[in-house]
């Protein structure tokens, strides 16, 4: 998922979740939710001035014309603001008696503490270099979208002017980024950015500039020519400086200090020792691989595939990929599968689904450069007036050079599990619930981590597998194999237990990915977001554990529809708190029926 917040995280040198959401209290929400949301403004208003693009992306008013804060001492000022907010929240906690509001206050205090810790670690270990062209593209792409009302899209020109220093009281973002880097130059023991990410920034600058121009043209934002011209000059100058000053110092060893990698895992919600995670993932990899070997001959026979060894699941997957869907037909094919999934969900009683259709589209070249994997863009979750989120499918990975085209998503068999993950019953249903079910800000914006978000999406995939065609089941298992591979390879690469080439072989020869997709994966583990890829497998296993415990506790009284709806009703609670809610609320309620 999620280019906007990733770019901001790099720019701020402060840890941000890869995808966050803030939900207003629905009309039917209980009074405690309204009270909790009022208290949440303390932390939200502390963060938003430093991360205005993130705030406005999710509908928080007053930040559409603002740019990320890269001014002097930005990291220290960010920590000070969060520290003050944390103390105010602690005072509120001492006086609060409602158990739900107390839990929300504890979530927000923990969020502030975690972000302070992450900002401190980043400042201690990393040079503050930013891919400014990506940051600017992501900030403008978040506003110039069909999901954003026209009156807010008009603010994109003001934000653009802020980026180039043409708005009152602003300096060019590229200038500020160079200043922050220069301030730390020569500081002992600070890690330079990786050579891979710097080279990608150099290669993608023209794509971002072109993508920004196309956005302003598409939405007919007038009066932007001078600012766009200034942006082009400033971005090219910044990348020329990067090539001259930063690239020669860029590191080829992608590993992070152990302390920083451990925090990365904690930040995304992985709360077990990496060695234990690797062992669990190895077991899952072996078991899933065995299941794929059993299924492969059935798929080969069902689809009439010509493969030398029908038990060779990678050969079967590559044969399935030969049924390529043209780019001009890809969106319509996915829509056909999406339309077939909703009736299955209803008929099988998996979870409640809305009547409205799911939105999806293909990614632009610039979007693919910023986020080269399929992802879900949530609609504004604060002040939402009917906007919907969108499933975005990229067509390639510019970082792969001559091997940039994916073949992992543009064939019929792949559409089933991808649609279940990014659409329904996965992310689309998950984020829609935050708007429609009156979930508090604390349980959406501040309880967020990747384990919670991605765990549900993988669980949603698994719920759909029995009702998919055999070839769709095969690709669902392939993606499950990928999630196990991620939880092995991400820690092993970052702890120096394997190298990039060996990891590439696992992904290409063991999982069956394209070279472009494998490159995206490896960059994700080592450059874009070390640790985050582990969250899929770990979050999935935590929900499965909770599901089994609940089935054992309730026996014949277990109701899958009620259980899954209850999980969505809790927002993005971490696994331990979610388990508490199930044990203390859901199970007793089901027993009383």
Buried (B, 14 or more C-beta within 10 A) or exposed (E): BBBBBBBBBBBBBBBBBBBBBBBBBBEEBBEBBBBBBEBBEBBBBBBBBBBBBBBBBBBBEEBBBBBBBBEEEBBEBBBEBBBEBBEBBBEBBEEBEBEBBBBBBBBBBBBBEBBBBBBBBBBEBBBBBBBBBBBBBBBBBBBBBBBBBEEBBBBBBBBBBBBBBBBEEBBBBBBBBBBBBEEBEEEEEBBBBBBBBBBBBBBBBBBBBBBBBBBBEEBEBEEBEEBBEBBBBBBBBBBEBBBEBBBEEBBEEBBBBEEBBBBBBBBBBBBEEBEEBBEBBBEBBEEBBEBBBEBBBBBBEEBEBEBEEBBBBBBBBBBBBEEEBEEEEBBEBBBEBBEBBBEBBEEBEBBBBBEEEBBBBBBBBBBBBBBBBBBBBBBBBBBBEEBBBBBBBBBBBBBBEEBBBBBBBBBBBBBBBBBBBBBBBBBBBBBBBBBBBBBBBBBBBBBBBBBBBBBBBBBBBBBBBEBBEBBBBBBBBBBBBBBBBBBBBBBBBBBEBBEBEEBBEBBBEBBBBBBBBBBBBBBBBBBBBBBBBBBBBBBBBBBBEBBEBBBEBBEEEBBBBBBBBBBBBBBBBBBEBBBBBBBEEBBEEBEEE
